[in-house]
Amino acid sequence: MTDSSISQDLSLQLDWSDYRDAGMGDAYADIPKYGGHYAKAIAACINSRQCEADGKQVMCPSYRISGDPNLATGGRVRLLKAALSTSQAQSPLLDPELQQAMDLCVSCKGCKRECESNVDMPLIKAEYLAQKYALQPRSWRSRLMAALPQWQHQHPWMDAFIQLRNRSRLLRRIVDPLMGLNPAVNLPTRAGRSIKQPDSANGSGVSGNLNGHKVALFIDTFTRYYEPHIAAAAISVLEASGYQVMLLQPESGGRSEQDSRPYCCGRTWLAQGMIDQARAEARRLIQAIVPLVEQGYSIVGLEASCVLGLRDDAQALGLGKNAVTAAKNSFLFEEFLAREAKSGRLNLSLSSPASATLVHGHCHQKAVGAMKSVRRVLKLLPDHAFDFIESSCCGMAGSFGLEAEHAQHSLAMAQQDLLPALAARGDRQVIANGFSCRQQIRHHSDAKPLHLAELIAGCLEDYPARSADQSPNEGDVRERNIRKQEESPIETSG
């Protein structure tokens, strides 16, 4: 959607109309000349420098490891203001200093929660990337990262090449420089098995204890292709508490390849600034959600970045009231369990975990306050001790940690708080609900992180019987074996 009041020099791709009145009548707002409502969203920053404060906060990961004020939210705002105050005929958005500052934003959403003005730098970055790539060519790596949901569905043979790349040091030396990949880490590989529609989807239930409440489980791209056992664990937990669970997915035998492709929130497209594609994906998902909401279903997701994309970022894609309906009825797994427990509807018989747990929160979980829900759910487990790691971004941040030019930054972010906490964890089980977070933890430690759904499922009295056909994720096992076979660490490029 195009902002109706934009300058002729900037054709915006996202809907920034929520900021139409921001800064109006404020002589100190310093709204840039170009960019319309987008410029107002940037000028929402009041330069309090909270983004440069020390302490227990998420923002700004790149500033925290560098001390460079340009890499804080306020620093990026200053650079963007300068660019949008200059004639766009001079292409100021391609200024090298601004490009570096935006490139090193990991889209953690910490600013959206922790900044007094709730500056949404990740969404600002998505628009920035759209404007940038309207002025210069886009790399093949960017296109492939964005289109991951499509090629995983349409061209699964590509995974064989990824596995070969992970195993072969020689192939890494050839492929990685061409694609700009971080040679020190493995790319994720497919798990090799699919997710079945739950037994309770038709209302029959696995134990005859359905309580009349219905859940549609949204399986994101990362869970679907790389860690489907997490979805199986979530289904077990929900069914054990009496919910009728169905997978939110197209009916088989669709009229076209597009009709049958699994739903996607558009996160990978949005992260690369490919707004039209992100909008198409989000619209398709939302059109599937609204009829289910009308039938009384709650929408539950497992990946924080995907659920937040549906609840927050999709509102800027210009998808109208349907997007609002979908957002109000979509929950993270931990949010849903915490809500149902508080209402008295959650009826689970749980045993104690084998060990205490150590929890690492995904940045987007923290951005929506979902760590409180994680705490409430963990308290459902009897005789269970748990602690939270106080840290900022793990450093993987989607594709950030897979990119060669970000390798050192990614590792530095992990080394700041996360890796020391993992090294001192003792025998505690590590919980990390973010796919990227689990990848980073596996890359740089010997921990075997679980999603919260796996921990809760493992405490169900009859879980072994329920999951007899649910083998460990083959992709995870394969990746750990590959790492063991490597002779020595590979140097990263800066």
N, C-alpha and C positions, 0 to 999 in steps of 0.2 A: 504494500500500500504506500502511496506517495503522500507525503505531508503537503497539505494544500497551500501552506504559506511559505514554502521553501524559496530560497534564492534561486534564480535561474542558473546559478553556477554549481548547484549541488542537488542532484535528484536522489532523494532519500529512499531507502528500500524498506525501512521499518516504520511503524506507526508511532510517532512521538507526540501525538496530540494530547496525551495526559499532561504534558508539560507546557501546554499552550499559555497558561497564565503564570508560569514560573518566572519570578524575578521582575514581573511587570510593575512599574512604578518604583522600583528599587534602584536608586542611582549607583549603588555599590555592587550590583549584581554582575556588572561587566559582561553583558551578553555579547558574544561575537557578532560581527556584521553579517556573516554568512552562516547558513545551516538551519535557519528557521527554528522549529521546536527542538530539533536535535541540539542546536547550540544552547538552548535554554536548559536542556537536560544536563549538559556539561557544566553550565554556569551555576547549577544547583550547589556546587561545592562552595563552602564558606571559608575555605583556607584555614581551618582550625588546626591542621597538622596532626589530627588524631591518627591518621594513617602512618605517621612516623613515630608513634609512641611505642615504648617498650612494654612488655607485659604479655598476658595470656589472651592474645587475640589472633585472628587468622590473617588479616591484612597487614601489610602487603608482602607476600612471600618473597618476591624478588628484591624488594627493599630490605627485608630482614636479613638477607644474606649478603647484601652489597653495601648498604648505607647510602646508596645513590638516591638523592631526593627526586630525581626524574622517574624513579621506578616505584614511587608511592602513588596512591590515587591522586593526591593533590598535584604532584609533579606532572603526571599525565594530563591532568586538567589544564595546567598552565601551558603545556606544549600544544594541546588541542585548541585552546583559546587563541593562541598566537597564529596557528594555521588557519583557523576560521575567521580571523580578523584580517586576513590577507586575501587579495584577489585570487579567486580559484583558477584564473587563467594561468597563474604561475605554478600550479600544482603543489601548493605548500604541504599537502598531506603526505607527500613523498619525501619530506625533509628527513635526512638520515637519523637525526636525534629523536624525532618523533617516531619513526619506524621502529627503532630499537626499543624505545620505551613501551610501545604497544605490543611488540613482539614478545617481550618478557612479562607481559600480563598473563597469568595462568588461568584467568577467569574463575577465580575461587569463590566469588560472590561474597567474600568477607566484607567488602565495602558496603554492599547492599544492606547488611545487618548492623555493622559496627560504626559506620560513618554517621555523624549527626544528621547529615542531609540525605543519607541513604543513596549516595551516588552509585549508580549501577554500571560500573566500569566494564564488566563482561558484555553487557548488551551494547554499550557504547563501542566496545571493541568490535563486535560483530558488524555494526554499521560502518565503522572505520575500514574494516577489511573489505566490505562490499565496495566502498568508495575507492579504496586503494587499487583493487583488482579491476576496477573500471578504467584505470589509468595505465596499468601494466599487466603483462601476461601472468597467468597463474601457473605454478609448478605442477608437474604430474603427481608429486607426492601429496600436495594439497588436494588434488582431485581424487586420488585413491583413498586418502584418509576420510574424506567427506562421503564418498560413495560406498563405504564399507558395508552398510546394510544391504545394498543392492548386489554387490558382487559376491557377498557371502551366500546369498540366495541363488543368484543366477549363474555364478561361475565358481562353484565350490572346489574345482580343480586347482584354483590358485593357492589353496591351502597347502597342497603338496609342495609347491615351490617355496612357500614360507618355511615349511618344516626342513626342507633341504638347506635353505639359507641358514637356519638356526644351527644345523649340525655341522656345516662346512665352514671352517675358518677361511678357506680359499675363496668360497663364494661370497662370504661377507666382504672380503677385500675388494671384490669386483663390484658387487651390487650396492653396497652401502654408500660409497662415494657418489655413485650415479644418482641414487635416490635420496641422499642426505639423511641416512639412517644412523642411529647410535649403535656402533658395533659392539658395545659392551653389554647389550641386553638382547634377550630373545623377543621376537614378536609373538604375540599370542596365537595359539593354534586351536583348531576346532576340536571339540570334545568327542565327536564321532557317534553321537546318538541323539535322538530327538526327544521331545517332551510330549507325553501322551495327554489327551483330554482326561481330566480326573474322573474317577468313578462316580462322584457325586454330581457331575455336571447335569445329568438328567433328573436329578432329584432322588435317586435311589439311595445314595449314601453308602459308605463302606462299613458302617457299624450301626446303621439304622437310627442314629441319634441326631438327625438334622433338626436345627432349631428354627428353620424358616427364614434365616437371614442369608442373603446371596452375595457372593463375591466374584467379580471378574478379575482374574489375575493378569496383569499386563506384563508379558515377558519381553524385556528389552533386548536389543540386538546382542549385547555382551553376554547376558545370561543365556540366551537362546543358543548361541553358537559355541561359546567357550566354557560355560559352567552351568549346564542344564540341571545338574544335581541340586543346585540351590533352589530352583523352581520346584523340584520334586520335594525338597524338604519343606518349603513353604506350604505346598499343597497338603502335605501330611499334617502340619500343625493346624492349618485352618479346618481341615476335615475332622481332625480329632476333637476340635471344639464344636463341631456340629454345623459348620457352614457349608452351604451348597456352593461349590467352587467350579467355575468354568474358566477356560483359557480365553483371553481376549485375542482372538485371531480370526482371519477370514475363513469362510467355509471352504472346504476342499472342493476342487473342481470348478474354480472360478472361470469366468469367460475369457480371461487373459492372464498373462504372466503377472501383470500389475495387480489384478484382482486377487490373486492367490498369494502374493508376497506378504510375509508377516508385517504387522503394523510397526511403525517406528515413530518416535517423537520428533525427529528431525535434528536431534542434538549434533550429530557429526557434521551435518551441512551447516548449521548455524555457527558452529565453532570455526568454520573456515570462511565465514562471511558469504556463503552461497544462499542468499535469503529466499529466492524463489523456490528452490528445491526444499528448503526447510519448511516453508509455508505449505507446500504441497503435501509433505509428509505429515505435518501436524494436522492439516485439515482432514486428511484421510483417517487419521487416528481418532480425532474428535468426532467425526461423523459416525464412527463405530461406537463410540462411548455413549453419546447422548441417548440413543434408544435403550441402551442397557440401564442407564440411570433412571429413565422413565419407567422401567420395569422393576425398579427397586434394588438394583445392584450397586454395591460400593466398588470402586475401582482401586485395586491395590497393586503397587509396583515395588520392585526390589532394588532398583538402582536409583540413588538419590539424584544424580544429574538428569536422568530421564524424567523422573516425576517432577522435579523442579522445572524442567523445561516445559512440561505440560501445564504446570500450575502458574508459572511466572512468565517465562520468555514468550510463550505462545500468545500472551495477551498483546504483545507488540507486533504480532504478525497480521493483525487486522482481520481476525476470524469471527468477530462479532459475539453474540450472546451464547452461541454454542460453546465457545472457548471458555466462557465464564462458568457455564454449567459443568463442563468437564473438570475445570479446576477445583470447583467447590466440592466435588464428589470423588476426588482422587487423593490417595493416601500412600505414604510409604508403609511398608510392612510393619515396622515398629510403631508407627503412628496409629495404624489401625488396631493392632493388638493392645496398645496402651489405652486407646479410647474404649474398646470393648471391655477391657478389664475394669476400667473405671465405672462403666455402666452396669457391670455385673453379668454381661452376656458371655464373657469368655470362660469356658468351662474346660480347663485342661488339668489332667492328672500328670504331674511332672516329678521326676526324681532329681537328685542332686547331680550336677556335673562332676566329671572325674577330677577336675582341678579348678582352681581359681582362674579368672579371666582378666585379660588386659585389653582394653578397647581403644582402637584408633578410629576417630570419627572422620568421615569424608567431609571436605569443606562445605559441600552443599547441604549435608545433614546439619552442620552447624549454622549455616545461613538461614535455615527455616526453623531452627530451634528443636530439631528432631532428637538431639542427644538426650533431652529430658525424657522423651519416649523410650529411648534405649535403656535408660536407667530404670524406668518403671517396669519394663519388660524383664530386665535382669533380676529385679526384686521378686518376680514370680517364682524364681527357682529357689527351692529350699536349701538352707545351709550353704549359700553361695557367696563367695567373696569376689569382688571385682573392683578394678580401678580404671580410670580413664587416662590416656596419654595426653598431656597438655602440649599440643603442637599445632603448627600451622600446616600448610600444604605438604603432602608427602613428596611432591616433586614430580610425580608421573603426570598428573593433570591431563588426562586424555591422551593425546598423541605427543604432548610436550616432551616427556622423558624418552620418547622413541626417536627424537630428532637430533641429529648429530650436533648441530650448533647449540643445543640446549643441554647436552649431556652433563657438563660440569655444573650448570645451574641446578639441574634436577637432582644430582647427587648431593650438592651442598644443602638443598632444602631438606632432603631426607636426613642428612647428618646433623642438622641443627638440633632436633628434638626426638624425632621418631626412632632413628637407628640406635642412639644411646639407650632409649627406653626398652627397645627390643633386646639389646644385649644384656640388660639387667633384669629381664623378665623372669628368670628362674624357670620353673615348670608351669607357668601360667599359660593357658591357651589364649591365642590372640584372636580377637574379633575385629573384622574390618568389613563394613558393608559396601564399600566402594570397589568396583572392579579394578580401577586404576590403582587404588591403594594396595589391594592384594597383589597386583603385579609388581609394584615397587617393593613391597615387603619380601616377596619371593626372590626378586633380583638381588637384593642386598643383605639378606639375612637367611638363617636356616629355619625361620618360623614358618609354620603352615597355617596361614590365616583362614578363618571360617567366616561365613556370613552369619548374622544373628539367627537366621532361619535354620541353619544347620545345627547350631548349638541347642536351640529349643527343641528341634526335632529329635536330636539325640537323647533328650531327656524324657521323651514320651515313653510310656511304659511298654508299648508294643511296636516301637519304631523299627527294630530289626526285622520284624515280620512284615511290616508295611513296605520296607525298602529292600527286600531281598533281591529284586531285579535292578536295583539302582547302584551300579558300580561307581567307584571314585572317578572323578573327572579325568579321562584319559589324557587330555591336553595338559593338565597340571602335572600328572605323573611323568609324561614325556618330557616336559620342560625341566623338571627337577633332574631327571636322568641325563639330559643333555648337558646341564650345567656341571654335573659330576664328571662327565667325560672330558670337559674342556681342560686342557693342560695348564693354562695360565690365564690370568686376566688379560683382556684386550685393552689397549690404551684407548681412551676416548679422545675425540677431537673437540676442540674448544669452540 
